[in-house]
Amino acid sequence: MSHPEGAGPSRFGSRIGSGRRRLGVVVSAVVLVGAGGWFAGTQVQSPADAAASHRAPKAGPVTVSVVRQSLTASVVATGSVEFASPRPLSLAGPVGSGASAGADGEGAEQRVTKAPVAGTKIKEGDVLMTVNGRPVFALGGSVPMYRALGPGTSGDDVTQLQKALKRLGFDPGGTGGTYGQGTATAVADWYKSKGYDAQEPSPTDQQQLGSLEQAVSAAQETLLITNSGAGTASSSETGSSSTPAPQSSTDKQVHEIQVKSAQKALDLANGALSSFKATYGTKVPAGEVVFLPKLPARLDKVSVKAGDTPSAQIGTVTSSDVVVQAAVPGTDAQLLRHGMTARLTMADGKSAQGTVDVVADGSDSSSGADSAATAPSTTDDTNSPSDSAADSTAAVQVRITVPEPGPLAGEAEAAVKVTIKVGASDGKVLTVPMAAIHTSSDGRARVKVERGDAVTDVHVTVGLSAAGIVEVKPDGGTLEAGERVVVGE
């Protein structure tokens, strides 16, 4: 068979190239299979190797860094907004009845007709409430109301009333402490300015006055008749009216006794009338005035409503000054002193500034303040118990005054965060957590410093502490910021 020219060599070369390609594919497949087997082999672990890989690392100390920073110590507590000087409020007696009839000028039964309103600001001369339609006024004074005040009465309570009337613009004519006509007129004008009638004499008082005046008139008539009785008797016996016959000594004695008796009766009647008139006139019933030591004041709580009988406490009145009451642990209370500044923060972030006024345990002296603030308790390696542990946890009441309440005004019983700064470091100092402080058997404080693979004890002097952080100064060794101290294992 004949072939075209050049055909033989070309076909031979083509066969060689195809074989080479097949060989390359086979080699690549073998390489891939081998690599996959190697990778799979590296991922297979024996049970012993698997357990070893999940074994916990070797235990070591827990450390934190020593930090150089400024340190501020504060006592933080939760307080409640209140108003200062709470005192119970009650009426000293019944109210009057104005122009209405009633025994001793008083109503038959006392009933609240307009109850006081909690939260009301009370100013001098204000009407707190009404009883039987009669007003109950608030006046300034330290002597409590304990009786009705009227003509003839005198004392410190009358002086208070007169001074209050003068402050309100009603001049009583003097403040000497005796209730006279000038005071009565001022009282009547004051009541009228408030839309009420002052307590005038009741029909019973008027009837008694008339009876006493009649008694005086009768006694005067009896005395006149007695004085002229002897001459009349002698003339009638002799039948002559021109010249009376001489009386016997016995008749004269009888006549003198009768005159003396009539005169005594007249004196007694005049005395009774004078005494009654001394107390007759415009009065202030015991239940119509409440004296308060400081005004303006605030009516904090009310315990009566319309229709009640105001025979017991009717409410609680406070001053308008805002205070915050807080409870702090005994150890914190030892750091507080009178006059310290307190930051009072409400839930909405608004704040006001106050001043520590009273610490309930009496910690007002300065003794021990510095040592308490700079000598925190430490971890005692000897595990000796603290004898004062129980006392240190006992709550102590702290009162904080707020001269400018700002957002706290009107927020009675609201909770606030109380922050009181009790100390600060002198610039930046070395600090560590409290847990890093240990006490050696010799009583010296120390920290454990991790240096390389070893842990070294460094004695320190502790200073100010705040929020679990304490100031330290190396004592006989070195300690640098950034070094790590042991706080646990």
C-alpha positions in Angstrom: 0.0 0.0 0.0 1.3 3.3 -0.9 1.1 6.3 1.5 1.0 10.0 0.7 4.2 11.7 0.9 5.1 12.7 4.5 2.1 10.9 6.2 4.1 8.3 8.1 6.2 10.5 10.4 3.3 12.8 11.4 1.2 10.0 12.7 4.0 8.7 14.8 4.7 12.0 16.4 1.0 12.4 17.3 1.0 9.1 19.1 4.0 10.1 21.2 2.3 13.4 22.3 -0.9 11.7 23.4 1.0 9.2 25.5 2.8 12.0 27.3 -0.4 13.7 28.2 -1.9 10.5 29.6 1.2 10.0 31.7 1.0 13.6 33.2 -2.6 13.0 34.2 -1.8 9.8 36.0 1.1 11.3 37.8 -1.0 14.3 39.0 -3.8 12.0 40.2 -1.2 10.0 42.2 0.1 13.1 43.8 -3.3 14.3 44.8 -4.3 11.1 46.3 -1.0 11.0 48.3 -1.5 14.5 49.6 -5.1 13.8 50.6 -3.9 10.7 52.5 -1.2 12.7 54.3 -3.7 15.4 55.3 -6.2 12.8 56.6 -3.5 11.1 58.5 -2.5 14.4 60.3 -6.1 14.8 61.5 -6.4 11.4 63.1 -5.5 11.3 66.9 -5.2 8.4 69.2 -7.4 8.5 72.4 -4.3 9.4 74.4 -3.4 12.3 72.1 -7.0 13.6 72.3 -7.1 13.5 76.1 -3.8 15.3 76.3 -5.0 18.1 74.0 -8.0 18.8 76.2 -6.1 18.7 79.5 -6.3 22.0 81.6 -3.1 24.0 81.5 -0.9 24.1 84.5 -2.4 26.4 87.3 -0.7 29.7 87.9 -1.3 32.9 89.8 -3.9 35.4 88.8 -2.2 38.8 88.4 -3.1 42.4 87.6 -1.0 45.4 86.7 0.1 48.0 89.1 -1.4 51.3 88.0 -0.3 54.9 88.6 -3.3 57.1 88.9 -5.1 59.7 91.0 -7.4 58.2 93.6 -10.5 59.7 95.1 -12.3 58.0 98.0 -16.1 58.5 98.3 -18.9 57.1 100.3 -21.9 56.1 98.1 -25.3 55.4 99.4 -29.0 55.6 98.4 -31.0 58.3 100.1 -34.6 59.6 100.3 -35.7 63.2 99.8 -37.6 64.5 102.8 -38.6 67.8 104.3 -37.0 69.0 107.6 -38.5 69.4 111.1 -41.6 67.2 110.9 -44.0 67.7 113.7 -47.6 66.5 114.4 -50.4 68.9 113.8 -53.5 69.0 116.0 -56.1 71.4 117.4 -55.8 72.6 121.0 -59.6 72.6 121.5 -62.9 73.3 119.8 -63.6 76.1 117.4 -66.1 78.8 118.1 -69.5 79.3 116.5 -69.3 83.0 115.5 -72.8 84.5 115.8 -74.6 81.2 116.2 -76.0 80.0 119.4 -74.4 77.3 121.5 -73.1 76.4 124.9 -70.1 78.6 125.7 -70.3 80.0 122.1 -69.3 76.6 120.6 -71.1 74.3 118.3 -72.7 71.2 119.7 -70.4 68.9 117.6 -67.2 69.5 115.8 -66.9 68.3 112.2 -64.3 69.0 109.5 -66.1 71.0 106.8 -63.0 71.6 104.6 -60.0 69.3 105.0 -56.4 70.5 104.7 -54.5 69.6 101.5 -51.2 67.7 101.7 -48.3 69.5 100.0 -49.8 73.0 100.7 -47.3 75.7 101.5 -48.4 77.4 104.7 -47.8 81.2 105.2 -48.7 83.2 108.3 -52.4 84.0 108.5 -53.4 81.2 106.1 -56.5 79.2 106.7 -55.4 75.5 107.2 -58.9 74.1 107.3 -62.4 74.8 108.5 -64.4 73.1 111.2 -68.1 73.7 111.5 -67.5 76.4 108.9 -65.0 78.2 111.2 -61.4 78.9 110.2 -58.3 77.4 111.6 -55.5 79.9 111.1 -51.7 79.4 111.1 -49.6 81.9 113.0 -45.9 82.0 113.9 -44.9 81.3 117.4 -43.0 78.8 119.6 -45.6 78.5 122.4 -48.3 76.1 121.4 -51.9 77.1 121.5 -53.5 75.6 124.7 -56.4 77.8 125.6 -58.9 80.3 124.3 -57.5 83.9 124.2 -59.8 86.8 125.1 -60.2 89.9 127.2 -58.5 89.5 130.5 -56.0 86.8 129.5 -52.3 87.4 129.6 -49.1 85.5 129.0 -46.5 84.5 126.3 -49.2 83.1 124.1 -51.0 86.5 124.1 -47.7 88.2 123.2 -47.4 85.8 120.3 -50.9 86.6 119.1 -50.3 90.4 119.4 -47.0 90.2 117.5 -48.5 88.0 114.8 -51.4 90.5 114.4 -48.9 93.3 114.1 -47.0 91.4 111.4 -50.2 90.9 109.5 -51.0 94.6 109.6 -53.5 94.7 112.4 -52.1 96.8 115.3 -53.3 95.5 118.7 -52.1 98.7 120.4 -49.2 96.9 122.2 -47.4 93.6 122.6 -47.2 93.5 126.4 -49.0 90.2 126.7 -52.4 91.3 128.1 -55.5 90.9 125.9 -57.2 94.2 126.0 -59.7 96.1 123.8 -57.0 97.0 121.3 -56.2 93.3 120.8 -59.9 92.5 120.5 -60.4 95.1 117.8 -57.4 93.8 115.9 -58.7 90.3 116.1 -62.1 91.3 114.8 -60.5 93.2 111.9 -58.3 90.3 111.0 -61.1 87.8 110.9 -63.2 90.2 108.8 -60.3 90.5 106.3 -60.4 86.8 105.8 -64.2 86.7 105.3 -65.2 85.4 108.8 -66.8 86.9 111.9 -64.6 86.8 115.0 -66.0 84.9 118.0 -68.3 87.5 119.7 -70.1 87.0 123.0 -72.7 84.3 122.6 -76.4 84.6 123.6 -75.5 82.7 126.8 -72.7 85.2 127.5 -75.1 88.1 126.9 -77.7 86.6 129.2 -75.2 86.1 131.9 -74.0 89.7 131.5 -77.6 90.9 131.9 -78.1 88.7 135.0 -75.0 90.1 136.7 -76.0 93.7 135.9 -79.5 93.0 137.4 -77.8 91.6 140.5 -75.8 94.8 140.9 -78.9 96.9 140.6 -80.8 94.8 143.1 -78.0 95.0 145.6 -77.8 98.8 145.2 -81.6 99.1 145.8 -81.3 96.9 148.9 -78.6 99.0 150.3 -80.6 102.2 149.8 -83.7 100.8 151.4 -81.6 99.5 154.3 -80.0 102.9 154.8 -83.3 104.6 155.0 -85.2 101.9 156.9 -84.5 103.0 160.5 -85.9 106.6 160.2 -89.0 105.3 158.4 -89.7 102.8 161.1 -89.4 105.4 164.0 -91.7 107.9 162.2 -94.4 105.4 161.7 -94.3 104.3 165.3 -94.8 107.9 166.7 -97.2 108.9 163.9 -95.0 112.0 163.2 -92.9 112.5 160.1 -91.2 115.7 161.1 -88.8 114.6 163.8 -87.7 110.9 164.2 -87.7 109.5 167.7 -84.3 108.4 169.1 -83.5 104.8 168.3 -82.5 102.3 171.0 -79.0 101.0 171.1 -80.3 97.6 170.0 -82.1 99.0 166.9 -78.9 100.9 166.0 -76.9 97.7 166.1 -79.4 95.8 164.0 -79.5 98.6 161.5 -75.7 98.7 161.2 -75.5 95.0 160.6 -78.2 95.2 157.9 -76.3 98.0 156.1 -73.0 96.1 156.2 -74.7 93.1 154.8 -76.3 95.0 152.0 -73.0 96.7 151.2 -71.2 93.4 151.1 -73.8 92.0 148.8 -73.3 95.0 146.5 -69.5 94.6 146.6 -69.8 90.9 145.6 -72.2 91.7 142.7 -69.9 94.4 141.4 -66.9 92.0 141.7 -68.7 89.3 139.7 -69.8 91.8 137.0 -66.3 93.3 136.8 -64.7 89.8 136.5 -67.2 88.8 133.8 -66.7 92.0 131.8 -63.0 91.5 131.9 -63.4 88.3 129.8 -66.4 89.6 127.8 -65.8 90.5 124.2 -64.1 89.2 121.1 -62.2 86.0 121.7 -59.9 83.5 119.8 -61.2 80.0 120.5 -58.5 77.4 121.3 -59.2 75.5 118.1 -59.0 78.4 115.7 -55.3 79.1 115.8 -52.2 76.8 115.4 -48.9 78.3 116.3 -45.9 77.0 114.3 -42.3 77.7 115.1 -41.2 78.5 111.6 -43.1 79.9 108.6 -43.6 79.4 105.8 -44.1 75.7 106.4 -45.3 72.7 104.4 -48.3 70.5 105.1 -46.7 67.1 104.5 -49.4 64.6 105.4 -53.1 64.9 106.2 -55.0 62.4 108.4 -58.5 63.8 108.3 -61.2 64.4 105.7 -64.4 66.3 105.5 -66.9 65.0 108.0 -64.3 63.7 110.5 -64.1 64.8 114.1 -60.7 66.7 114.5 -60.1 65.3 118.0 -56.7 63.7 117.2 -53.8 64.4 115.0 -54.9 66.1 111.8 -51.6 65.8 109.9 -47.9 66.5 109.9 -46.3 69.8 109.1 -42.7 70.3 108.1 -40.4 73.2 107.2 -40.0 74.0 103.5 -36.3 73.0 103.8 -35.3 69.9 101.8 -33.1 67.2 103.4 -31.9 63.8 102.3 -31.9 60.9 104.7 -29.5 58.0 103.9 -28.2 54.9 105.7 -24.5 53.9 105.3 -22.5 51.0 106.8 -20.7 51.8 110.1 -17.3 51.7 108.5 -18.3 54.3 106.0 -20.0 56.4 108.6 -16.7 56.7 110.5 -15.3 58.6 107.4 -18.1 61.2 107.4 -17.8 64.6 109.1 -20.2 67.5 109.6 -19.9 70.0 106.7 -18.7 67.5 104.0 -20.1 68.1 100.6 -22.5 65.6 99.1 -23.6 65.1 95.5 -27.2 64.1 95.2 -28.2 62.5 91.9 -31.7 61.6 90.8 -32.7 58.8 88.5 -33.0 61.1 85.5 -29.5 62.3 86.0 -30.3 65.7 87.5 -28.4 66.6 90.6 -28.0 69.0 93.5 -25.4 69.7 96.1 -25.9 69.1 99.9 -24.0 69.2 103.1 -23.6 66.5 105.7 -25.5 67.8 108.8 -25.9 64.9 111.2 -24.4 61.4 111.5 -26.7 59.4 113.8 -23.9 57.8 115.8 -22.5 61.2 116.7 -19.3 60.9 114.6 -18.9 64.7 114.4 -15.4 64.9 115.8 -12.4 64.8 113.6 -10.5 62.2 115.5 -9.8 59.1 113.5 -10.9 60.5 110.2 -7.5 60.3 108.5 -6.7 56.9 109.8 -10.0 55.5 108.8 -9.7 56.9 105.3 -6.1 55.7 104.8 -6.0 52.4 106.6 -8.1 49.9 104.7 -8.6 46.4 105.9 -6.3 43.8 104.4 -6.2 40.1 103.7 -4.7 38.5 106.8 -2.7 35.4 106.1 -3.2 34.4 109.6 -7.1 34.4 109.1 -7.6 36.1 112.5 -11.3 37.1 112.9 -12.2 40.8 113.2 -13.8 41.7 116.5 -15.7 44.7 114.9 -17.1 42.9 111.9 -20.7 43.0 113.3 -20.4 46.7 114.1 -18.9 47.6 110.7 -22.0 46.4 108.9 -24.6 48.1 111.1 -26.4 50.9 109.2 -26.0 54.4 110.4 -28.4 57.2 109.6 -27.0 60.3 107.9 -28.9 63.6 107.3 -27.9 65.9 104.5 -29.2 69.4 104.2 -29.9 70.9 100.8 -29.8 74.7 100.9 -30.6 75.0 97.1 -32.7 71.9 96.2 -33.2 72.8 92.6 -34.6 69.6 90.9 -35.1 68.0 94.3 -37.8 70.6 95.3 -41.2 69.0 95.4 -39.7 65.5 95.1 -40.6 64.2 98.5 -39.8 60.5 99.0 -37.9 60.3 95.8 -34.7 58.1 95.8 -31.4 59.7 95.1 -27.8 58.5 94.8 -25.7 60.1 97.5 -21.9 60.5 96.8 -19.7 62.1 99.5 -16.1 62.7 98.8 -14.0 61.7 101.9 -10.5 61.9 100.6 -8.2 62.2 97.6 -4.6 61.2 96.8 -1.8 63.8 96.4 -1.5 63.5 92.7 -1.0 60.2 90.9 0.1 57.3 93.1 0.7 53.6 92.7 -2.5 51.6 93.1 -3.4 47.9 93.4 -6.6 46.0 94.1 -7.4 45.4 97.7 -7.2 41.7 97.0 -3.5 42.1 96.3 -2.7 43.3 99.9 -1.6 40.6 102.4 -0.5 40.9 106.0 2.5 39.0 107.1 2.8 37.4 110.5 4.8 40.4 111.7 1.8 42.7 110.8 3.4 44.3 107.8 1.5 44.7 104.6 2.9 43.2 101.4 2.2 42.4 97.8 3.3 39.5 95.7 5.0 40.6 92.5 5.4 38.3 89.5 8.9 38.8 88.1 9.8 36.3 85.4 9.0 32.8 86.6 9.3 33.8 90.3 6.9 35.6 92.7 8.6 38.1 95.0 7.2 39.6 98.2 7.4 43.4 98.4 6.5 45.1 101.7 4.3 48.2 101.2 2.6 51.0 103.2 -1.0 51.3 102.3 -2.7 54.6 101.8 -6.1 55.9 100.6 -8.6 53.3 99.4 -11.6 53.8 97.1 -13.9 51.4 95.3 -11.7 48.3 96.0 -8.5 50.1 94.9 -5.8 51.1 97.4 -2.7 53.3 97.3 0.6 51.6 98.0 4.1 52.8 98.6 7.1 50.3 98.6 8.7 49.9 101.9 12.3 48.6 101.6 11.8 47.3 98.1 10.9 48.4 94.6 7.5 48.5 92.9 6.9 50.0 89.5 3.8 50.8 87.5 3.1 48.1 85.0 4.5 45.3 87.2 2.0 42.5 87.9 0.8 41.6 91.4 -0.9 38.4 92.5 -4.6 38.7 93.4 -5.4 35.0 93.4 -4.5 31.6 92.3 
